[in-house]
Amino acid sequence: MAGPRYTKLADTLPASVPFVGPETAERAQGKGFAARLGANENVFGPSPKAIEAMAVAAADIWKYGDPESYDLKEALAAKHGVGPENIAIGEGIDGLLCYLVRLLIAPGDKVVTTAGAYPTFNYHLVGFGGELHTVPYENDQESPALLLAKAREVGAPLVYIANPDNPMASVHSGAVMQGMIDDLPEGAVLCLDEAYLEFAPEGSAPEIDVSHPRVIRFRTFSKAYGMAGARVGYAIAHKDFIKQFDKVRNHFGMNRAAQAGALAALKDEAYLAQTLENVRAAKVRIAEIARANGLLPLPSATNFVAIDCGHGAEFANAVVEALGARGVFIRMPFSSPQNRCIRVSAGWPEDLDLLTKTLPEALKQAEKETA
């Protein structure tokens, strides 16, 4: 019996996803992780007010969520000093990236990003038939100059950059990013992923200017607000861009509880400040643990620390696996030379106590395995 008639594009796609979840690893090893420090989640969780709001909203979960996310859009617009017509809500930045590529990229269109940068963008791009063109990191930072030069070279309609960066945690100043916007080639759209911006130093973002027709910025409630499982992200852009964006997004993609939780989290600025301090303190300790073991922690403007292991990818991967076997889930960058590093998310003191205990053991095991 014949199967479905898949599109030619679908037949060419790899059967893979950008990230293997920690749950998959837990099932494979037959036990759970004691410290979950690999997914850049916010272990400190959402505001209690957000949890309460989601619990109340759960009673009405039989209803679809407001397809316009009206209340949340109004609150976000007020926070950022823009109009609600400049905001689009979607299922986390991952979902928004999918809609952006669907809106802008036809099969064969060339798109520019950094080799080794956030892989979910590449996943969606390939899924819609786009042609990926990459530039290297410079000193563990994405390079605005190289990205723009490549965009001009190939005539790309879309350029992607994350600031702060994932997976290296580096950051450019707002002035550098404004320079990138000012130098954007005619006809190209800049996708500025600011998922980690709340953790970055003051002045790391250019001023929000929704008069620019070809700049779209993505923010999220997954990181600083501790709501990764709720899947709430949003875009900020020119009203005409948002109007086009709304043509392709899933209008019922946002559930009621997530909308209510995000709105409550946004209003609880005191809890956000506490979380940012918790993350700061955890990153200081992660860096201390790394140095105590002869490793080099890189400067971090996110909620995780990239740690240079001083060897190649084989050694870093061995450390990741050895820590996983000891109950500590971490990850590492995918591409060279960044894959010389491991990446550790901020955690509770007891999580970092376990890392303190197991990292020396994992390093010794990795040394033996890669000698």
C-alpha positions as CSV (number, residue, x, y, z in Angstrom):
1,M,0.0,0.0,0.0
2,A,1.4,3.4,-1.0
3,G,2.2,5.9,1.7
4,P,1.5,9.6,1.8
5,R,2.7,11.8,-1.1
6,Y,5.4,13.8,0.7
7,T,6.6,17.0,-0.8
8,K,10.0,16.9,-2.6
9,L,11.3,19.3,0.1
10,A,10.1,17.0,3.0
11,D,11.9,14.1,1.4
12,T,15.2,15.9,1.5
13,L,15.0,17.0,5.2
14,P,17.0,15.2,7.9
15,A,15.1,13.3,10.5
16,S,16.6,15.2,13.3
17,V,15.9,18.0,15.8
18,P,18.2,20.8,17.0
19,F,18.3,19.7,20.6
20,V,18.0,16.3,22.3
21,G,16.0,16.9,25.4
22,P,17.3,15.9,28.9
23,E,14.3,13.7,29.2
24,T,15.5,11.6,26.3
25,A,18.9,11.2,28.0
26,E,17.2,10.3,31.3
27,R,15.2,7.5,29.6
28,A,18.3,6.2,27.9
29,Q,20.2,5.9,31.1
30,G,17.3,4.7,33.2
31,K,17.5,7.5,35.8
32,G,16.9,11.2,36.2
33,F,19.4,14.0,36.5
34,A,20.0,15.4,39.9
35,A,21.1,18.8,38.5
36,R,19.5,20.1,35.3
37,L,22.1,22.6,34.1
38,G,22.1,22.2,30.4
39,A,19.0,23.7,28.8
40,N,19.5,27.3,29.7
41,E,16.3,27.1,31.7
42,N,15.7,29.3,34.7
43,V,15.7,26.9,37.6
44,F,14.6,29.7,39.9
45,G,11.2,29.5,38.3
46,P,8.4,32.0,37.6
47,S,7.0,34.5,39.9
48,P,4.6,33.0,42.5
49,K,2.1,35.5,41.1
50,A,2.5,34.0,37.7
51,I,2.0,30.5,39.1
52,E,-1.2,31.7,40.9
53,A,-2.5,33.3,37.7
54,M,-1.9,30.2,35.7
55,A,-3.6,28.0,38.3
56,V,-6.7,30.3,38.2
57,A,-6.7,30.3,34.4
58,A,-6.6,26.5,34.4
59,A,-10.2,26.4,35.4
60,D,-11.1,28.0,32.0
61,I,-8.7,26.0,30.0
62,W,-11.6,24.5,28.1
63,K,-11.7,27.9,26.3
64,Y,-9.3,28.8,23.5
65,G,-6.9,31.6,24.4
66,D,-7.5,35.1,23.1
67,P,-6.1,34.8,19.6
68,E,-4.9,38.4,19.8
69,S,-3.3,38.0,23.3
70,Y,-4.8,41.5,23.8
71,D,-4.0,42.1,27.5
72,L,-0.5,40.8,27.2
73,K,0.2,42.9,24.0
74,E,-1.1,46.0,25.8
75,A,1.2,45.4,28.8
76,L,4.2,44.7,26.6
77,A,3.6,47.7,24.5
78,A,3.4,49.9,27.6
79,K,6.6,48.4,28.9
80,H,8.6,49.0,25.7
81,G,7.0,52.4,24.8
82,V,5.5,51.2,21.5
83,G,2.0,50.6,20.3
84,P,0.2,47.2,20.6
85,E,0.3,47.2,16.8
86,N,4.1,46.8,17.1
87,I,3.8,43.5,19.1
88,A,3.2,39.9,18.0
89,I,2.9,37.1,20.5
90,G,3.9,33.5,19.7
91,E,4.9,30.2,21.1
92,G,8.4,31.2,22.3
93,I,11.1,32.5,20.1
94,D,11.4,29.1,18.5
95,G,7.8,29.4,17.2
96,L,8.3,33.0,16.1
97,L,11.4,32.0,14.1
98,C,9.3,29.5,12.3
99,Y,6.7,32.1,11.4
100,L,9.4,34.6,10.3
101,V,11.1,32.1,7.9
102,R,7.7,31.1,6.6
103,L,6.9,34.8,5.9
104,L,10.1,35.8,4.3
105,I,11.9,32.7,2.8
106,A,10.9,30.9,-0.4
107,P,12.7,27.7,-1.5
108,G,16.3,28.6,-2.6
109,D,16.4,32.0,-0.8
110,K,19.8,32.6,0.8
111,V,19.9,33.4,4.5
112,V,22.9,34.4,6.6
113,T,23.8,33.4,10.2
114,T,26.8,32.5,12.2
115,A,28.2,28.9,12.0
116,G,27.5,27.3,15.4
117,A,24.9,29.9,16.5
118,Y,21.4,29.0,17.7
119,P,20.5,25.9,15.6
120,T,16.7,26.1,15.8
121,F,16.8,29.0,13.4
122,N,18.7,26.8,10.9
123,Y,16.2,24.0,11.5
124,H,13.2,26.2,10.5
125,L,15.2,27.7,7.6
126,V,16.0,24.4,6.1
127,G,12.4,23.2,6.7
128,F,11.1,25.9,4.4
129,G,13.7,25.3,1.7
130,G,16.1,28.2,2.5
131,E,19.8,28.1,1.7
132,L,22.0,28.6,4.7
133,H,25.2,30.8,4.4
134,T,27.3,31.1,7.5
135,V,30.2,33.2,8.8
136,P,32.6,32.3,11.6
137,Y,32.7,33.7,15.2
138,E,35.3,36.3,15.9
139,N,36.8,35.9,19.4
140,D,33.7,33.8,20.5
141,Q,31.4,36.6,19.4
142,E,29.0,36.8,16.4
143,S,30.4,39.3,14.0
144,P,27.9,42.0,12.7
145,A,30.5,43.1,10.1
146,L,31.0,39.5,8.7
147,L,27.2,38.9,8.7
148,L,26.4,42.0,6.7
149,A,29.3,41.4,4.3
150,K,28.0,37.9,3.6
151,A,24.4,39.2,3.2
152,R,25.6,41.6,0.6
153,E,27.6,38.9,-1.2
154,V,24.7,36.5,-1.5
155,G,21.8,38.9,-1.6
156,A,20.2,37.5,1.5
157,P,16.7,38.7,2.4
158,L,17.2,37.7,6.1
159,V,20.1,38.0,8.5
160,Y,20.0,36.4,12.0
161,I,22.0,37.4,15.1
162,A,21.5,36.7,18.8
163,N,22.7,39.4,21.2
164,P,23.5,38.1,23.8
165,D,24.7,35.1,22.0
166,N,23.8,31.4,22.5
167,P,25.9,29.3,22.9
168,M,28.9,31.5,23.9
169,A,27.1,34.0,26.2
170,S,29.0,36.9,24.7
171,V,27.4,40.3,24.0
172,H,27.8,43.4,21.8
173,S,27.1,46.9,23.0
174,G,23.9,48.6,21.9
175,A,26.0,51.0,19.9
176,V,27.5,48.1,17.9
177,M,24.1,46.6,17.2
178,Q,22.7,50.0,16.2
179,G,25.6,50.2,13.7
180,M,24.6,46.9,12.3
181,I,21.0,48.2,11.9
182,D,22.2,51.4,10.2
183,D,24.4,49.4,7.8
184,L,21.7,46.8,6.9
185,P,21.7,46.1,3.2
186,E,18.7,47.3,1.3
187,G,16.1,44.6,1.0
188,A,17.5,42.5,3.9
189,V,15.6,41.9,7.2
190,L,17.6,41.8,10.5
191,C,16.3,39.3,13.0
192,L,17.7,40.3,16.4
193,D,17.2,37.6,18.9
194,E,17.3,39.1,22.4
195,A,16.2,36.1,24.4
196,Y,18.8,36.8,27.1
197,L,18.8,40.5,27.2
198,E,17.5,40.8,30.8
199,F,20.8,39.3,32.0
200,A,23.0,41.5,29.9
201,P,24.8,44.7,31.1
202,E,23.0,48.0,30.7
203,G,23.4,49.4,27.3
204,S,23.6,46.0,25.5
205,A,20.6,46.7,23.2
206,P,20.0,49.5,20.7
207,E,17.0,51.7,21.4
208,I,13.7,50.2,20.2
209,D,12.8,52.0,17.0
210,V,9.7,50.6,15.4
211,S,9.9,53.0,12.5
212,H,12.5,50.8,10.8
213,P,10.6,48.6,8.4
214,R,13.1,45.7,8.3
215,V,14.2,45.1,11.8
216,I,12.4,42.5,14.0
217,R,13.4,41.8,17.6
218,F,12.4,38.7,19.5
219,R,12.1,38.5,23.3
220,T,10.9,35.7,25.6
221,F,9.4,34.7,28.9
222,S,11.4,31.5,28.9
223,K,14.6,32.8,30.4
224,A,14.6,35.6,32.9
225,Y,10.9,35.1,33.7
226,G,11.3,31.3,34.2
227,M,8.5,30.2,32.0
228,A,10.2,28.0,29.4
229,G,7.5,25.4,29.6
230,A,4.7,27.9,29.0
231,R,6.1,28.9,25.5
232,V,5.6,32.6,25.5
233,G,7.6,34.8,23.2
234,Y,7.0,38.1,21.4
235,A,8.2,40.1,18.5
236,I,8.7,43.9,18.3
237,A,8.7,45.5,14.8
238,H,7.2,48.1,12.5
239,K,3.4,47.9,12.4
240,D,3.3,46.8,8.8
241,F,5.8,44.0,9.5
242,I,3.7,42.8,12.4
243,K,0.5,42.9,10.2
244,Q,2.3,40.6,7.7
245,F,3.5,38.5,10.6
246,D,0.0,38.0,11.9
247,K,-1.0,36.5,8.5
248,V,1.1,33.4,9.1
249,R,1.2,32.9,12.9
250,N,-0.9,30.3,14.7
251,H,-3.7,32.5,16.1
252,F,-4.7,29.9,18.7
253,G,-1.1,28.9,19.5
254,M,-1.1,30.7,22.9
255,N,-3.1,29.0,25.6
256,R,-5.0,30.9,28.3
257,A,-2.9,29.9,31.2
258,A,0.3,30.9,29.5
259,Q,-1.1,34.3,28.6
260,A,-2.3,34.9,32.2
261,G,1.0,33.7,33.6
262,A,3.1,35.9,31.4
263,L,1.0,39.0,32.2
264,A,1.4,38.4,35.9
265,A,5.1,37.7,35.6
266,L,5.6,41.0,33.6
267,K,4.0,42.9,36.5
268,D,6.2,41.3,39.2
269,E,9.3,43.4,38.8
270,A,10.6,42.6,42.3
271,Y,10.7,38.9,41.6
272,L,12.5,39.5,38.3
273,A,15.1,41.5,40.1
274,Q,15.5,38.7,42.7
275,T,16.0,36.2,39.9
276,L,18.6,38.3,38.1
277,E,20.6,38.4,41.4
278,N,20.2,34.7,41.8
279,V,21.6,34.1,38.3
280,R,24.4,36.6,38.9
281,A,25.5,34.8,42.0
282,A,25.2,31.4,40.4
283,K,27.4,32.5,37.5
284,V,30.1,33.7,39.9
285,R,30.2,30.4,41.6
286,I,30.2,28.4,38.3
287,A,33.2,30.5,37.2
288,E,34.9,29.7,40.5
289,I,34.3,26.0,40.1
290,A,35.7,26.1,36.6
291,R,38.9,27.9,37.7
292,A,39.4,25.6,40.6
293,N,39.6,22.8,38.1
294,G,42.0,24.5,35.7
295,L,39.3,25.6,33.2
296,L,38.6,29.0,31.8
297,P,35.1,30.5,32.2
298,L,34.2,33.0,29.5
299,P,32.5,36.3,30.3
300,S,28.7,35.7,30.4
301,A,25.8,38.1,29.6
302,T,23.2,35.3,29.8
303,N,22.0,32.8,32.4
304,F,24.7,30.3,31.6
305,V,28.5,30.2,31.4
306,A,30.6,28.8,28.6
307,I,33.7,27.1,29.9
308,D,36.8,26.6,27.8
309,C,38.1,23.1,28.6
310,G,41.4,23.8,26.9
311,H,41.1,20.8,24.5
312,G,39.0,19.9,21.4
313,A,35.5,18.8,21.0
314,E,36.2,15.1,21.8
315,F,37.4,16.1,25.3
316,A,34.5,18.5,25.9
317,N,32.0,15.8,24.8
318,A,33.6,13.3,27.2
319,V,33.2,15.8,30.0
320,V,29.5,16.3,29.1
321,E,28.9,12.5,29.1
322,A,30.9,11.9,32.3
323,L,28.9,14.6,34.2
324,G,25.6,13.2,32.8
325,A,26.5,9.7,34.1
326,R,27.0,11.4,37.5
327,G,23.6,13.1,37.5
328,V,24.6,16.5,36.1
329,F,23.0,17.5,32.8
330,I,25.0,20.1,30.8
331,R,25.5,20.8,27.1
332,M,28.2,22.0,24.7
333,P,28.4,24.1,21.6
334,F,28.0,22.2,18.3
335,S,30.7,23.8,16.0
336,S,34.4,24.3,16.0
337,P,36.2,26.1,17.7
338,Q,33.4,26.8,20.1
339,N,33.0,23.1,20.8
340,R,36.1,23.1,22.9
341,C,33.8,24.5,25.6
342,I,31.1,23.1,27.8
343,R,28.1,25.2,28.9
344,V,26.6,25.3,32.4
345,S,23.4,27.0,33.2
346,A,22.8,28.9,36.5
347,G,21.5,26.6,39.2
348,W,20.5,26.4,42.9
349,P,23.4,26.1,45.4
350,E,22.7,22.4,45.8
351,D,23.0,22.0,42.0
352,L,26.4,23.7,42.1
353,D,27.5,21.7,45.1
354,L,27.0,18.5,43.0
355,L,28.9,20.1,40.1
356,T,31.7,20.9,42.5
357,K,31.9,17.3,43.5
358,T,31.5,15.7,40.1
359,L,33.5,18.0,37.8
360,P,36.9,16.8,39.0
361,E,35.8,13.2,38.5
362,A,34.4,13.9,35.1
363,L,37.6,15.7,34.0
364,K,39.8,12.8,35.1
365,Q,37.5,10.3,33.2
366,A,37.6,12.5,30.1
367,E,41.4,12.7,30.2
368,K,41.6,8.9,30.3
369,E,39.1,8.4,27.5
370,T,40.8,10.9,25.2
371,A,44.4,10.3,26.0
